[in-house]
């Protein structure tokens, strides 16, 4: 009897591992590319933007310069703790969007909606490597909460130490998981995308057809991908990898559609 029990336990374990592996292959974009679901015009769409710091943030807002807020009706920005620069740039960008819409429409537009969320840094500058797994785990756990729908409705405040701050129009319907995630280099992006894949792996309610990802490699990466880019490509974690130098595309490291910034 004990021998039979061991065999059954081993068989169940193998079945679970194989099923998990097949499920993982099914959700990884590189191994199972799928087209986005058709979306009725005017349906609320949530865009999640992962901001780095300094140059990464400047590049990101250059990428988003022609963003149509009528298509991406709610924008969520993720910044790392202590990054007041990126948080202030997000506010400036949203104010510019509202001004542009008012100028184009000639009247006061419907207020745009957005939220700015702060997560712990995966690794601080000069942080000992042996402590990095702990801080990265804290960051990953925070990602699960921030990927979910915004739950509070308070005016945006410049104090980025607030765990979640947002500016929502009165009566705004609740948003679901992000429809699209866009990143361009920060290490935090790997953890956010990993969290989104885990939620899809577990088939959490509301994740079907959500959280498609676009990673835009930094303009500064001429001959090779960044560490974040290499991890995402090697693991097949993103739906679209865009590079800004044609040589990288020739090496099979991403799609080149021209300079984006």
N, C-alpha and C positions, 0 to 999 in steps of 0.2 A: 504493500500500500504506500509506504513512504516514497518508493521509487516512482510510482505512478503520479503521486502528488507533485514531485519535482518536475516530472516531464510535462504535466499540465501547466504548472507555473511557468516553466520555460517557454512553452508554446504560447501562452497568453502574453508573456513579455515580448516575444518575437513579433506577435501579431500587433501589439500596441506600437512597437518601434517602427514596423513596416508601415502601418497606417499613418503614423505621425510623419514619417519621411515622405510618403506620397501626398499627404495633406500640405506639407511644406512646399513641395515641388509645385503643387497646384496653385498656391497663392503667390509664389515668387514670380515677379513680373518677367524676369529674364527667361524663365522656363515655361511660362504659360501666359504669353502676352494676350491681352484681351482689349477689345474696344470699349470705350466708356458707354454707359447706358444712355440712350436718347433722353434728353431733358427738355420738357416743355418750356417754351420761351416765357420768361418772367418768373420761373420757379426760383426760390431763394437758393443761392449758392454760397458756400463758405470756403474761402481761400485761407490756408494757413501758411504764413511766411516765417521762416526761421532766420533770425538775424544773428550775425556774428558780432564783430566789433570793428571799428575803424574802417579799413578798406572793404571788408566783406559787406558791411552795411551800406556803404556808399555805392558799391556795385549793385547791390540788390535793388535799391530805390532807382537806380538808373535803368535796371531791367523793367521795373514796374511803371516807368514814366508814362506809358500810354494805356495804363490799366483803365478799363471801363467799369465804374462802380455799379452800372446798371446790370452788368453780367455777373460780377462777383459782388453780391449784395452785402456780404458780411466778410470783413477781413480780420483774421486773428494773427497777432504778432507774438512771437516767442523770443524773449531776450534772456541772457544769462544774468545772474545776480551781480549787481555792481556795475552793470553796463548802462549808465544813464545816457550815454551818447546815442545808442540805438533806440532807446525809448523815446527820447526827445525828437529824433529824426522821424520816427513813426508818427508822432503827433503832428509834426510839421507837414509830413506827406499827406495825412488825412485832411488837414486844414486846406492844403493846396487843392486836393480833390474837390472839396466842397466849394471852394472859390471858383474853380474851373466849371463845375456843374452850374453854379449860379450864373456865371457869365454866359454859358452856352444856352441855358434855358430862359434867361431873361427874368426869371422869378426865383423866389426862394425854393430850392429843391427839397425833396423829402430828405430829412437828415440821414446821412450815411451811418452805418453801424460798424463798429469795430471794437476789438478788445486787445489789451496788451497784457501778456502773462509773463511772469518771471519764474525761472527754474534755477535750481542750484547748478553751479558750474560743474562740468564733468571733471575738469582738472584745471587748477589755477596755475599761474606762472610760477615756476620754481617749486611746485609741489612735489614732494618725494614720490617716486614711482610706486613704491610699495603701498601708498595710501590711495592711489588712483582707482583701484577696483571699488573701494568703499564709496568714494565721491561719485563715481560713475553710476553705481547702483542707486544712490540717492537721486541722481538726475533722472535715471530711467523710471523710477517709481513716480516721480513728479510728472513725467511725460504722459502717463496713463490718464491722470486727472485732467491735464490741459488739452488732451485730444478730444475729450468729451465736450458736450455742449456747454456754453457759458451759462452759469447758473445764477449769478448775481446781477442786479441792474443798478449800478451806481455811476455817478459821473466819473469820467476819467480824471485821475489825480497824478500829479507829476512825481509823487513819491513811489519810486519803482520798487521799494521794499515791500509794497503790497503784493501779496501772492497773486492776486488777479484783479485787474482794474479794467473797466470797460465803459464805453459810451454807447448806449442803446436807445433807439427811439421808443417813445411810449407805445405800448401795444405790440412791440416787435415779437413775432412768433419765435418759439424756441428753436435754436439751430441744432442740427445733429452733428455727427462727426464730420470733419472737413471733407469736402469733395476733392480738393486738390491741395497737395503739400508741395511747396517750392523752397529749395535751399541752394546755397552757392558756396559752401566751403567749411563752415564752422564744424568742429567735432561734435557739437550738440546735435547736428543734423542726423548723424548716424544713429544716435540713441532715440531720437524722435521717430525716425523711420522704422527702427527696430521695434519700438513700442506699437506702432501702427500695424506692422506685420503680425505681431503677436496677438493683437486684438482680432485681426482677421483670421488668424490661425485657430483661435478659440471660437470663432463664429459668434462673437458678441453681437447682441441685438443692435441693428442699425448700421452695421459695418458693411453690409453687402453693397458693392458698387461704389464704395467710398474710399477716401484716402489714397487716391492715385498720386504718384510722386514724380516730380521733375527735379533733377539735380543739374545745375548749371555750373560747370567748372570755372574757377576764377580766371579772369583775363591774364593774370600773372603766370599761370601755368602754361608754359610754352612747349616744353619737351616731355613732360610727364604729368600724371595726375597727382593731386594732393593725396595725403594719407586717407582722408575721408572719402575721396573719390575712388581710390584704389579698393578700399574695403567694400564700398557699395557695389562697384562693378564686379569684383571677385565673387561676391555673395549673391549677385543678381537681384539686388534689393529694390531697384528703382525702375519705374516704367519708362523713363526717358532720361538718358544721359546726354547733355549738350556740352560741347567743347567750343572754345572760341578761337582755336588755331587749327588750320586744316591739317597740319602734320599729325596732330593727335588723332584726327579722324582716320587718316591713312593707316595708322597703327591699330585701328579697330578699337579705340578707347572711348568712342562716343560719336555722336552725330554733329556734324558741322553745318550750321545754317547761316553762317556769317557772324561778324562781330556783333555782340548784343548790347554792349555798353558804349 
